Amino acid sequence: MMRASKVRLVFWKDWLEVKRNWQILLPVIVIPFMFAVVLPILVMAIPSLSPVSTSQQEDPASLIRALPDDVSQELQGMTAQQALVYIMSLYFFAPFFLVVPLMASSVIASDSFAGEKERKTMETLFATPLSDGELFLGKVLVAFVPSMVVTVVSFLVYSTIVNMVSYVTLSRILLPNTVWILLIFGVAPEIALAGIGLTVMISTRVKGFREAQQISALLLIPILMLVFGQLSGAMLLGPAVVAWLIAVFGILDVLLFQIGIRTFKREEILSKIA
């Protein structure tokens, strides 16, 4: 039977390690700051750096020609500057917020699992009267909880700045909307868990957290595909795409954690260390 008190002990033990390691905390803080603050500031700066002509302001067709019909309908009656704020804020920047939970969870999980090997503390930890399930869940939570806190805080900061800009530019606030709520509270947790699950699998086979972190970055590939898909206008993060992402990453999480639980056996891991 899994004991919640023992899971909390593993969680707090690992969290104390994470808080003392700036090599882990720095990217977890800096990258979300870039996405939450720098990106919306760019939305404000680009129009002033590249002013559009009067004809372009009245007719943003050249800006939205490649967009899907439903998005084009949303932009009807907007000037080019208003359309730019709307598209960039709601669509183009959205995939970057999927990088935050993936990056944060992978970095922390890499240190929590593979980092134990580097610090030579794995043997001591495995000697404690904790079950494999308690160890596994405690380490999963220490990566999942901070990554989601950072993601939600980043979203709140981003929404505040975007709404300030959109209120001035469009006379209305844009966030939160249904797509972003599903993205932050549906897709983001699944991506964080996928990053942790992949890291668990990798950490039992590599020497340190750097190797585990680098290999788990493979999950960035589908996110980069979303970024390039949106830049080309071929695909935008609408409700259908977000629902598809929730389904795909949900299945991926189940598969990864089934494999992770099977491979997280202290005897096998200790034999590989030895």
C-alpha positions in Angstrom: 0.0 0.0 0.0 1.4 3.4 -1.0 1.8 5.8 1.9 1.1 9.5 1.2 3.4 10.6 4.0 6.4 8.7 2.4 5.6 10.2 -1.0 5.7 13.7 0.6 9.1 12.9 2.2 10.6 12.1 -1.2 9.0 15.2 -2.7 10.4 17.6 -0.1 13.8 15.9 0.0 14.1 16.4 -3.8 12.6 19.9 -3.7 15.3 21.0 -1.3 17.9 19.7 -3.7 16.3 21.6 -6.6 16.0 24.9 -4.7 19.8 24.9 -4.0 20.8 24.2 -7.6 20.8 27.4 -9.8 21.8 25.3 -12.8 18.3 23.9 -12.7 16.4 27.0 -11.5 17.9 29.5 -13.9 16.4 28.0 -17.1 13.1 27.3 -15.3 12.8 31.0 -14.4 14.4 32.7 -17.4 12.7 30.9 -20.3 9.1 31.4 -18.9 10.0 35.1 -18.3 11.0 35.4 -22.0 7.7 33.9 -23.2 5.5 35.7 -20.7 7.0 39.2 -20.9 9.3 39.5 -23.9 6.9 38.0 -26.5 3.9 40.4 -25.7 6.3 43.3 -25.6 7.3 42.4 -29.1 3.7 42.6 -30.1 3.7 46.2 -29.0 7.1 47.0 -30.5 6.8 45.5 -34.0 4.1 47.9 -35.3 6.0 50.9 -34.1 9.3 49.6 -35.6 7.6 48.7 -38.9 4.8 51.2 -39.4 2.2 50.2 -42.1 0.8 52.5 -44.7 -2.8 53.8 -44.6 -3.9 51.4 -47.3 -2.4 48.5 -45.4 -4.2 49.6 -42.2 -7.5 49.6 -43.9 -6.9 46.4 -45.8 -5.1 43.7 -43.9 -5.8 41.1 -46.6 -2.1 40.7 -47.4 -1.5 39.8 -43.7 -4.2 37.2 -43.4 -4.4 35.7 -46.9 -2.8 32.4 -45.8 -4.9 32.0 -42.6 -7.8 29.5 -42.3 -11.2 30.9 -43.2 -12.6 30.8 -39.7 -9.7 32.9 -38.4 -10.0 35.3 -41.4 -13.6 35.9 -40.3 -12.4 36.8 -36.8 -10.3 39.6 -38.3 -12.9 41.2 -40.4 -13.0 45.0 -39.9 -9.6 45.1 -38.2 -6.7 47.2 -39.4 -3.4 45.5 -40.1 -2.0 46.5 -36.7 -5.1 45.2 -34.9 -4.9 41.9 -36.9 -1.2 41.5 -36.0 -1.9 41.9 -32.3 -4.8 39.5 -32.4 -3.0 36.8 -34.4 0.3 37.0 -32.6 -1.3 37.1 -29.1 -3.9 34.3 -29.6 -2.3 32.0 -32.1 1.4 32.4 -33.0 2.8 32.6 -29.5 0.6 29.8 -28.1 3.0 26.9 -28.9 5.8 28.6 -27.0 3.8 28.1 -23.8 4.0 24.3 -24.4 7.8 24.6 -24.2 7.5 25.9 -20.6 6.0 22.7 -18.9 8.2 20.4 -21.0 11.4 22.3 -20.3 10.7 22.7 -16.6 9.6 19.1 -15.9 12.4 17.6 -18.0 15.1 19.7 -16.3 13.8 18.9 -12.7 13.1 15.3 -13.5 16.6 14.8 -15.0 18.2 16.0 -11.8 15.8 14.1 -9.6 16.4 10.8 -11.2 19.7 10.8 -13.1 21.2 13.5 -10.8 21.1 11.0 -7.9 23.7 9.0 -9.7 26.0 12.0 -10.1 25.7 12.9 -6.4 26.3 9.3 -5.4 23.1 9.4 -3.3 21.1 6.8 -5.2 22.3 3.9 -3.1 21.4 5.7 0.2 18.0 6.6 -1.1 17.2 3.1 -2.3 18.3 1.7 1.1 15.4 3.6 2.8 12.2 1.6 3.7 10.2 3.1 0.8 8.4 1.1 -1.9 9.3 1.6 -5.6 5.9 3.2 -6.1 6.5 5.8 -3.3 9.9 6.7 -4.7 8.5 6.9 -8.2 5.5 9.0 -7.4 7.5 11.4 -5.1 10.0 12.0 -7.8 7.3 12.5 -10.5 5.5 15.1 -8.3 8.7 17.1 -7.6 9.0 17.6 -11.3 5.3 18.0 -12.2 4.2 20.4 -9.5 6.8 23.2 -10.0 6.6 22.9 -13.8 2.8 23.5 -13.7 3.2 26.3 -11.2 5.6 28.0 -13.5 3.4 27.4 -16.5 0.2 28.9 -14.8 2.1 31.9 -13.4 3.6 32.5 -16.9 0.2 32.3 -18.5 -1.3 34.8 -16.0 1.6 37.3 -16.6 1.3 36.9 -20.3 -2.5 37.3 -20.2 -2.2 40.5 -18.2 0.3 42.1 -20.6 -1.7 40.9 -23.7 -4.9 42.2 -22.3 -3.4 45.6 -21.6 -2.2 45.8 -25.2 -5.4 44.5 -26.7 -7.5 46.8 -24.7 -5.6 49.8 -26.1 -5.5 48.4 -29.6 -8.8 46.5 -29.9 -10.8 48.0 -27.0 -11.3 44.6 -25.6 -9.4 41.8 -23.7 -8.4 38.6 -25.4 -7.4 36.2 -22.7 -8.3 33.8 -21.2 -10.4 32.1 -24.0 -11.4 28.5 -24.4 -8.4 27.5 -26.5 -5.9 28.9 -24.1 -7.6 27.4 -21.1 -7.5 24.0 -22.7 -3.9 24.6 -23.7 -2.7 25.5 -20.3 -4.8 23.2 -18.2 -5.2 20.3 -20.6 -2.3 20.0 -23.0 0.4 21.5 -20.7 0.0 19.0 -17.9 0.1 16.2 -20.3 3.3 17.5 -22.0 4.9 17.9 -18.5 4.0 14.3 -17.7 5.3 13.1 -21.1 8.6 14.9 -20.4 8.8 13.3 -16.9 7.9 9.8 -18.3 10.5 10.0 -21.0 13.1 11.2 -18.5 12.3 8.3 -16.2 13.0 5.9 -19.0 16.2 7.6 -20.0 17.5 8.2 -16.4 17.8 4.6 -15.6 20.2 4.1 -18.5 22.4 7.2 -18.5 25.2 8.4 -16.2 23.9 11.9 -15.3 21.2 14.5 -15.7 22.8 16.3 -18.6 22.4 13.2 -20.9 18.8 12.6 -19.7 17.9 16.3 -20.3 19.4 16.3 -23.8 17.6 13.2 -24.9 14.2 14.2 -23.4 14.4 17.4 -25.6 13.2 15.1 -28.4 9.7 16.1 -27.3 10.4 19.6 -28.6 10.0 18.3 -32.1 6.2 18.2 -32.2 6.1 21.6 -30.5 8.4 23.0 -33.1 6.2 21.5 -35.8 3.3 23.5 -34.4 5.4 26.7 -34.4 6.4 26.3 -38.1 2.9 25.2 -39.0 1.5 28.4 -37.6 4.2 30.6 -39.1 3.3 29.1 -42.5 -0.4 29.6 -41.9 -1.0 25.9 -42.6 -2.4 25.2 -39.1 -3.5 27.3 -36.2 -4.2 26.2 -32.6 -7.9 26.1 -32.7 -10.2 24.0 -30.6 -10.0 21.0 -32.9 -6.1 21.0 -32.9 -6.0 21.4 -29.1 -8.5 18.5 -28.7 -6.3 16.4 -30.9 -3.2 17.3 -28.9 -4.9 16.4 -25.6 -5.8 13.0 -27.1 -2.4 12.3 -28.5 -0.4 13.3 -25.5 -2.8 11.5 -23.2 -2.1 8.2 -25.0 1.6 9.0 -25.0 1.6 9.6 -21.2 -0.1 6.3 -20.6 2.5 4.4 -22.7 5.5 6.3 -21.2 4.4 5.8 -17.6 3.6 2.1 -18.1 7.2 1.7 -19.4 8.6 4.0 -16.7 7.0 2.1 -13.8 8.2 -1.2 -15.2 11.8 0.0 -15.6 11.9 1.8 -12.2 13.1 -1.1 -10.2 15.7 -0.3 -7.6 17.6 -3.6 -7.8 18.1 -3.2 -11.5 19.1 0.4 -11.3 21.6 -0.4 -8.5 23.1 -3.2 -10.5 23.7 -0.8 -13.4 25.4 1.7 -11.1 27.6 -0.9 -9.7 
